[in-house]
């Protein structure tokens, strides 16, 4: 017996009655081990199996299934191009993905630890993730730097418009105005004079020397230099209050909703002052060509505090 358990000898004569091995067949094999060399019986390779026929769908008639040629069904229900039917509706490609199944065996790739790894804070059950800004116990960066100032929650950002830009748009025929139809945020946005209305339009007096046309405009705010330059050319400026919804309706041209009125003290003082050309001031209501009855009632209510008298404490 050799080192590898093989029988050593000069010649191994096989005498058998097996139909696979012919009687007296000798096979010589060169051994790589120095302690063994000699003939060895070599089993011939097996015959290759014939390919299996394609598996036919087996449906049991007792269960109510019948073999159906799907190609004929698809031909019957094939939709024409450009038409949508109930049977050809399907989700958009890539909009749906297979559900991630955790802990369903190692062969799935997400078994055992379910993709959490071994131990650690993020491998525990429950809320294993720290809150945003946590840096492992050291002082977070948001606490290292001092804070200065504040953020005004009621701040408003106005889209600035200069007089020279409006004159250039008028020269190109992209803007027109009249006392009955003044320039508003809608005309400025649609003509491309501004790119976004933000919280309203503010008229500035830059380029007043280039203004040659009498313009009629209704912004949210206007500077004193712009008011003087426009009125010097025979135009009019009336500042009107817009909240977020009213400004959206103005841009879209909706008139079916009641416009908002100023409620903050600073806005009430601004839009009831003739110096700022507020549309709720009594002087503006007498000079504006188009005045709503609601504006007159609002002006009386908002200016009541100027004439109110309070009882003095005895």
C-alpha positions in Angstrom: 0.0 0.0 0.0 1.5 3.3 -1.0 1.7 6.6 0.8 -1.6 7.7 -0.8 -3.4 4.4 -0.2 -2.9 3.2 -3.8 -1.7 -0.3 -4.5 1.8 -0.4 -5.9 3.0 -2.9 -8.5 4.5 -3.3 -11.9 1.3 -4.4 -13.7 -2.3 -4.5 -12.5 -4.3 -6.9 -14.6 -8.0 -6.3 -14.4 -10.2 -9.4 -14.7 -13.8 -8.6 -14.3 -17.1 -9.4 -15.8 -18.3 -5.8 -15.8 -19.7 -4.7 -19.1 -18.1 -1.3 -18.8 -14.5 -2.6 -18.4 -13.1 -5.0 -21.0 -11.4 -8.1 -19.5 -7.7 -7.9 -19.3 -7.4 -4.1 -19.9 -4.2 -2.5 -18.6 -3.9 1.2 -18.1 -0.5 2.7 -17.2 -0.5 5.9 -15.1 2.6 8.0 -14.4 2.6 8.8 -10.7 3.9 12.0 -9.3 4.7 10.5 -5.9 8.1 8.8 -5.8 6.9 5.9 -3.6 4.3 4.8 -6.2 4.3 4.2 -9.9 2.6 1.6 -11.9 -0.6 0.7 -13.8 -4.0 1.8 -12.5 -7.5 1.1 -13.6 -9.0 4.3 -15.1 -12.7 4.7 -15.2 -13.9 5.8 -18.7 -15.8 9.1 -18.7 -19.6 8.9 -18.6 -21.6 9.4 -21.7 -23.1 13.0 -21.9 -26.8 13.1 -21.1 -29.1 14.2 -23.8 -30.5 17.7 -23.4 -33.8 17.8 -21.6 -36.8 19.0 -23.6 -38.2 22.4 -22.7 -40.6 22.2 -19.8 -44.2 22.7 -20.8 -46.5 24.6 -18.5 -48.5 22.1 -16.5 -51.7 23.5 -15.3 -54.2 21.4 -13.5 -57.7 21.6 -14.9 -59.1 20.8 -11.5 -57.6 24.1 -10.2 -59.2 26.1 -13.0 -56.0 26.8 -15.0 -55.8 26.2 -18.7 -52.8 26.4 -21.0 -53.2 29.6 -23.0 -50.9 30.9 -25.8 -50.0 34.4 -24.5 -48.9 35.6 -27.9 -52.4 35.3 -29.2 -53.7 37.2 -26.2 -51.1 40.0 -26.7 -52.1 40.2 -30.3 -55.8 40.7 -29.4 -55.2 43.3 -26.8 -52.3 45.2 -28.5 -53.1 48.9 -28.1 -52.7 51.3 -31.0 -50.0 53.9 -30.9 -51.0 57.0 -28.9 -54.0 55.5 -27.1 -54.2 54.7 -23.5 -56.3 51.8 -22.2 -56.7 50.1 -18.9 -54.8 47.0 -19.9 -51.7 48.9 -21.1 -51.2 51.1 -18.1 -48.0 50.3 -16.2 -45.7 52.2 -13.8 -42.9 54.2 -15.2 -39.6 52.3 -15.7 -37.5 52.5 -12.6 -40.2 53.9 -10.4 -40.7 50.7 -8.5 -38.1 48.6 -6.7 -38.1 45.2 -5.0 -38.7 45.3 -1.3 -35.6 44.9 0.8 -36.2 41.7 2.9 -33.9 41.6 5.9 -32.9 38.5 7.9 -33.9 35.9 5.4 -30.8 33.9 5.1 -27.1 34.6 4.3 -27.5 33.9 0.6 -29.7 37.0 0.3 -26.8 39.2 1.4 -29.0 40.8 4.1 -29.3 37.8 6.5 -28.0 37.3 10.0 -27.1 40.9 10.9 -29.5 42.3 8.3 -26.9 44.7 6.9 -26.1 46.3 10.3 -22.7 44.6 10.8 -21.3 43.3 14.1 -22.1 45.2 17.3 -21.7 48.9 17.7 -24.2 51.7 18.3 -25.8 51.4 14.9 -26.3 47.7 15.2 -28.7 47.9 18.2 -32.4 47.6 18.0 -34.5 50.7 18.5 -33.3 54.3 18.0 -29.6 53.5 17.4 -28.8 56.7 15.5 -27.8 59.8 17.4 -29.5 63.2 16.8 -28.2 65.5 14.1 -25.2 67.4 15.2 -23.9 64.8 17.7 -20.2 64.4 17.4 -19.5 61.5 19.7 -19.4 63.5 22.9 -17.1 66.3 22.0 -18.4 69.8 21.8 -20.4 70.2 18.6 -19.3 72.8 16.1 -22.6 74.7 16.5 -21.6 75.4 20.2 -18.1 76.4 19.4 -18.9 79.6 17.5 -20.7 82.6 19.1 -23.9 83.9 17.7 -24.4 87.5 16.6 -27.5 89.2 15.5 -30.8 87.6 14.7 -33.0 86.6 11.7 -36.2 88.7 11.3 -39.1 86.2 10.8 -41.3 88.9 9.3 -38.7 90.3 6.9 -39.6 91.0 3.3 -37.4 90.9 0.2 -38.5 93.2 -2.6 -37.6 93.0 -6.2 -35.9 96.3 -7.2 -36.8 98.1 -10.4 -35.0 101.3 -11.5 -36.4 104.0 -13.6 -33.9 103.7 -16.5 -34.8 100.1 -16.9 -38.5 100.9 -17.1 -37.8 103.6 -19.7 -35.7 101.1 -21.8 -38.6 98.6 -21.7 -41.0 101.3 -22.8 -38.8 102.3 -25.7 -38.7 98.7 -26.9 -42.5 98.5 -26.7 -42.5 95.9 -24.0 -44.3 98.0 -21.4 -47.2 100.4 -21.6 -49.1 102.2 -18.9 -52.2 104.5 -18.4 -54.0 105.9 -15.4 -56.7 103.2 -15.8 -54.2 100.4 -16.4 -51.0 101.0 -14.4 -47.9 98.9 -14.4 -48.1 96.2 -11.8 -46.0 93.2 -10.8 -47.7 91.1 -13.5 -46.6 93.3 -16.4 -43.1 93.6 -15.0 -42.7 89.8 -14.7 -44.3 88.9 -18.0 -42.2 91.5 -19.9 -39.0 90.2 -18.4 -38.2 93.4 -16.6 -37.8 91.4 -13.4 -37.2 87.7 -13.0 -39.0 87.1 -9.7 -41.5 89.1 -7.7 -40.2 87.9 -4.3 -42.4 89.7 -1.7 -43.3 92.6 -4.0 -41.9 95.3 -6.2 -39.9 98.3 -5.0 -39.4 101.3 -7.3 -36.0 102.9 -7.1 -34.9 106.3 -8.4 -31.6 105.2 -10.1 -31.4 106.4 -13.7 -34.0 109.2 -13.1 -32.2 111.4 -15.7 -33.1 108.8 -18.4 -36.9 108.9 -17.7 -38.7 110.7 -20.4 -42.2 109.1 -20.4 -45.0 109.7 -17.9 -45.5 106.3 -16.3 -48.3 105.1 -14.1 -47.1 102.3 -11.7 -48.5 100.5 -8.7 -45.6 98.9 -6.8 -45.4 97.6 -3.2 -42.9 100.2 -2.1 -41.2 103.3 -3.7 -38.3 105.5 -2.7 -38.8 109.2 -2.3 -36.4 110.0 -5.2 -38.4 107.7 -7.5 -41.7 109.3 -6.5 -40.4 112.8 -7.2 -38.9 111.8 -10.6 -42.1 110.0 -11.8 -44.5 112.8 -10.7 -42.1 115.4 -12.3 -42.8 113.7 -15.7 -46.5 113.7 -15.1 -46.8 110.1 -13.9 -48.4 108.6 -10.8 -47.1 106.2 -8.1 -49.4 104.5 -5.7 -48.0 101.9 -3.3 -50.3 99.0 -2.7 -50.1 96.3 0.0 -49.8 92.6 -1.1 -49.4 89.6 1.1 -48.2 86.3 -0.4 -51.6 85.2 -1.7 -52.6 88.6 -3.0 -49.3 88.9 -4.9 -49.9 85.5 -6.4 -53.4 86.5 -7.5 -52.0 89.7 -9.0 -49.4 87.8 -11.1 -51.9 85.3 -12.3 -54.6 87.9 -12.9 -57.2 86.5 -10.5 -59.8 88.9 -9.2 -62.3 86.5 -7.6 -60.8 86.7 -4.1 -60.8 89.6 -1.7 -57.5 91.3 -1.4 -55.7 91.3 2.0 -55.4 94.4 4.1 -52.3 95.4 6.1 -52.4 94.2 9.7 -49.0 95.0 11.1 -48.5 98.4 12.6 -45.6 99.3 10.3 -47.6 98.4 7.2 -50.6 100.3 8.4 -48.5 103.4 9.0 -46.8 103.1 5.6 -49.9 102.5 3.4 -52.0 105.2 5.1 -49.4 107.9 4.6 -49.6 110.2 1.6 -45.8 110.9 1.8 -45.2 107.2 0.9 -48.1 107.4 -1.7 -50.0 104.7 0.2 -53.2 103.6 -1.5 -55.1 103.8 1.8 -54.3 107.5 2.5 -57.3 109.9 2.0 -55.3 112.0 -0.5 -54.6 108.9 -2.6 -58.2 107.8 -2.5 -59.2 111.2 -3.9 -56.6 111.1 -6.7 -56.6 107.5 -7.9 -58.8 106.9 -11.0 -59.9 103.4 -9.8 -60.9 103.1 -6.2 -62.7 100.2 -4.5 -65.3 100.9 -1.9 -63.6 98.5 0.4 -60.4 100.7 0.4 -62.4 103.7 1.6 -63.8 101.6 4.5 -60.4 100.3 5.4 -58.9 103.8 5.3 -61.5 105.0 7.8 -61.0 102.0 10.1 -57.2 102.1 10.0 -57.0 105.8 10.7 -59.4 105.8 13.6 -56.6 105.7 16.1 -55.5 109.2 15.1 -58.8 110.8 16.3 -59.6 108.5 19.2 -59.6 110.0 22.7 -59.0 107.9 25.8 -60.2 108.7 29.3 -57.5 110.1 31.5 -57.0 108.4 34.8 -58.3 110.5 37.7 
